[in-house]
Amino acid sequence: MFLRCLIFFLGCTTLAGAAPFTAFRDGEKFTYKVGFAIFGGAGEITITARTERGENDATVMRVTTTTASKGLVRGVYAFDNVAEVLIEQMSGRLLSVRESGEDPKRTSDSETVFDYEKKIGKHVDRSRPHRSGEFAIPDGAPLDLISALVQTRDWNLQPGEKRAVLVHFASDLYPLTLTAEGYEEVRTPLGKFRTLVLVPRMEGEPTGLFKRGGEIKVWIAQDGSNLPVKMQLKLKFGTASLLLAHHVPGAP
């Protein structure tokens, strides 16, 4: 269950105003060790990015997130999931999202495509067709949440500052405010970092994950790299933590 919630956590956001996408470098790779409750090695999440040539010879970036349970947890809950997002680099617009995976209870197979001329997103869920549908795209450039958080390399947020985002999940939209709360030191497999803590919160009436008391936190390194070295998802039945265990910088 907590791994499926992590997939929600790595869902899609809309940033206010389009801008070139610079969150990832070509060939960059993040590997996170996932801990849950007493299980320090409950899973692993790998995020990779690479540039490609898209339609009309435009440069696009493909960001692939692979999630899998590990160790003792996998013995009772074998979970595998792959999510791919395609982003136009010049405009920073999210073009498509594809997700597939399986666990002991069900499989997932969905795709969302964004049509900016018509300002409509089309979501197709092949595993649960009743969840398929269309939704309006507001002004701005949609991004997946992890890309938006890594994009803070260019935001230069200070404690107390906020940034509005709009989370897209399947065929729903969730307004969030991303707040820089303060500085903390954290330890990861890569060492100790001075970080800035970012907390996305839902504006208005909480729904979905937030209605159930969920909370998300992200720790951004303040050493010039601005790497997201730690992430945390708090749920009623426990807390899942992601610690950056390996990073490949990619092309400059």
PyMOL commands that set and color helices and strands:
alter all, ss='L'
color gray80, all
select helices_A, chain A and resi 2-9+55-57+71-76+129-131+145-154+208-211
alter helices_A, ss='H'
color red, helices_A
select strands_A, chain A and resi 12-15+29-36+39-53+59-69+80-88+93-102+107-115+120-125+133-136+141-144+162-169+172-188+191-202+215-221+228-235+238-248
alter strands_A, ss='S'
color yellow, strands_A
deselect
rebuild
show_as cartoon
